[in-house]
């Protein structure tokens, strides 16, 4: 597994791209053209055992990294953005328990979450950023489909993300609501079509 952030046991959000391409240099060249808003992002090949069964033979997994992590991403924002702290806490507890964590580990993670980072209230990118990124990557790689997933994990590569499913997400150009409602650990396959 690649180095994906600074040390410590804190849990963070990371984003994975699924593409039918082995051209890491081309992906990074395309990402470099998008760095107009100070959102320096690079891709690194990854090989996560829990994702392998969900990938087609020609597909590869890439972490879309921006130091130190993607906590506060727009992806899934509508699911975890809540003014009700009890609802947010309950959602976190359910996610940790679904992953099979012990109650002691859950307690540490909950304490770390509130101590180590501010609440996720202002996404670092908006839907337009992700739509543009996916269209430019798809067109630049000559692909009609790309997968995207966000997942919550230890920033020292910790446990692999739990992939719940893989689903069709429709045309990326119309994906504002889909991007905002992406659940953790679900690969969303977007059709890459030009803007209208």
C-alpha positions in Angstrom: 0.0 0.0 0.0 1.2 3.5 -0.8 2.0 6.2 1.8 -1.2 8.1 1.9 -0.6 10.6 4.7 1.1 11.6 7.9 1.4 9.3 10.8 -1.0 8.6 13.6 -4.2 6.5 14.1 -6.6 9.1 13.0 -9.3 8.0 10.5 -9.6 10.0 7.3 -11.5 10.0 4.0 -9.7 9.0 0.8 -11.0 8.8 -2.8 -10.4 6.0 -5.3 -10.7 6.2 -9.1 -11.5 3.0 -11.1 -10.3 3.3 -14.7 -9.6 0.8 -17.5 -6.1 2.3 -18.0 -2.6 1.4 -16.9 -1.3 4.9 -17.8 -0.5 6.5 -14.4 1.7 9.1 -16.0 -1.2 10.2 -18.3 -3.6 10.3 -15.4 -1.3 12.5 -13.4 -0.6 14.8 -16.4 -4.4 15.3 -16.8 -4.8 16.0 -13.0 -2.0 18.6 -13.2 -4.1 20.5 -15.8 -7.0 20.8 -13.3 -4.9 22.4 -10.5 -6.4 25.8 -11.1 -8.0 26.1 -7.6 -5.1 25.0 -5.5 -6.5 21.5 -5.2 -3.3 19.7 -6.1 -4.3 16.1 -6.6 -2.2 13.2 -7.9 -3.0 9.6 -8.6 -1.1 6.6 -7.2 -1.7 3.0 -8.1 -3.3 0.9 -5.4 -4.2 -2.8 -5.1 -6.8 -3.3 -2.4 -7.8 -7.0 -1.9 -11.4 -6.0 -1.1 -11.8 -4.1 -4.3 -10.3 -6.7 -6.7 -13.5 -8.8 -7.0 -15.4 -5.7 -8.1 -13.0 -4.8 -10.9 -13.1 -5.9 -14.5 -9.9 -7.5 -15.9 -8.7 -4.3 -17.6 -9.6 -1.9 -14.7 -7.1 -0.5 -12.2 -7.5 1.2 -8.9 -6.0 4.6 -8.2 -6.0 6.7 -5.0 -6.7 10.3 -6.0 -4.6 12.0 -3.3 -4.4 15.5 -2.0 -2.3 15.9 1.1 -3.1 15.1 3.8 -6.5 13.5 3.1 -10.0 14.2 1.7 -11.8 14.8 4.9 -14.6 17.3 4.2 -15.0 16.1 0.5 -18.2 17.0 -1.3 -18.6 13.3 -2.1 -21.3 12.0 0.2 -21.7 15.4 1.7 -25.5 15.2 1.8 -25.3 11.9 3.8 -23.1 13.1 6.7 -23.8 16.8 6.7 -26.2 17.3 9.5 -27.0 19.9 12.0 -28.1 17.2 14.4 -24.9 16.0 16.2 -26.7 13.0 17.6 -27.6 11.8 14.1 -24.0 12.3 12.9 -22.7 10.4 15.9 -25.2 7.5 15.3 -24.1 7.3 11.7 -20.5 7.1 12.7 -21.2 4.4 15.2 -23.2 2.4 12.7 -20.4 2.6 10.1 -17.7 1.5 12.7 -19.9 -1.4 13.9 -20.6 -2.5 10.3 -16.8 -2.7 9.9 -16.7 -5.0 12.9 -14.7 -2.7 15.2 -14.6 -3.3 18.9 -16.3 -0.9 21.3 -12.9 0.2 22.6 -11.6 1.0 19.1 -14.9 2.8 18.3 -14.5 5.0 21.5 -10.9 5.9 20.5 -11.9 6.7 16.9 -14.8 8.9 18.1 -12.5 10.8 20.5 -9.8 11.2 17.8 -12.4 12.5 15.4 -13.5 15.3 17.6 -9.9 16.1 18.8 -7.9 15.9 15.5 -10.0 17.7 13.0 -12.8 20.2 12.6 -16.3 19.1 11.8 -16.9 18.3 8.1 -19.1 21.3 7.3 -17.4 22.9 4.3 -16.5 20.6 1.4 -13.1 21.3 -0.2 -14.6 20.9 -3.7 -18.1 21.2 -5.1 -20.0 19.0 -7.6 -18.7 21.1 -10.5 -15.1 20.2 -9.6 -15.8 16.5 -9.5 -17.9 16.5 -12.7 -15.1 18.4 -14.5 -12.4 16.1 -13.1 -14.3 13.0 -14.3 -15.1 14.4 -17.7 -11.5 15.6 -18.3 -10.0 12.3 -17.1 -12.5 10.2 -19.2 -11.9 12.2 -22.3 -8.2 12.4 -21.8 -7.9 8.7 -21.4 -10.4 7.9 -24.1 -12.7 6.2 -21.7 -16.5 6.2 -21.7 -16.8 5.1 -18.1 -15.0 5.8 -14.8 -15.7 4.6 -11.3 -15.4 6.7 -8.2 -15.5 5.8 -4.5 -14.8 7.5 -1.2 -13.8 5.5 1.9 -13.0 6.1 5.5 -9.8 4.5 6.8 -6.6 4.9 8.9 -4.3 7.4 7.3 -1.4 5.0 7.8 -3.0 2.6 5.2 -4.9 0.7 8.0 -7.6 -1.6 7.1 -8.7 -1.8 3.5 -12.0 0.0 2.7 -15.1 -2.0 3.0 -16.7 -2.1 -0.5 -20.4 -2.5 -0.1 -21.4 -2.6 -3.7 -20.8 -1.2 -7.2 -23.6 0.7 -8.9 -24.4 2.5 -12.1 -24.5 6.2 -11.5 -25.6 7.5 -14.9 -24.0 10.4 -16.9 -21.4 12.3 -14.8 -22.5 15.6 -16.4 -25.9 15.2 -14.5 -24.4 13.8 -11.3 -24.6 16.6 -8.8 -27.1 14.8 -6.6 -25.5 11.4 -7.0 -22.1 12.8 -6.0 -23.6 14.5 -2.9 -25.3 11.3 -1.8 -22.5 8.7 -2.4 -22.3 6.4 0.6 -18.9 5.3 1.9 -17.3 2.3 0.2 -19.6 2.1 -2.8 -18.1 2.3 -6.3 -20.2 4.5 -8.5 -19.7 4.0 -12.3 -20.2 7.2 -14.2 -20.7 7.5 -18.0 -18.4 10.1 -19.4 -20.2 12.3 -21.8 -19.5 15.9 -22.7 -21.2 18.8 -21.1 -24.5 20.0 -22.4 
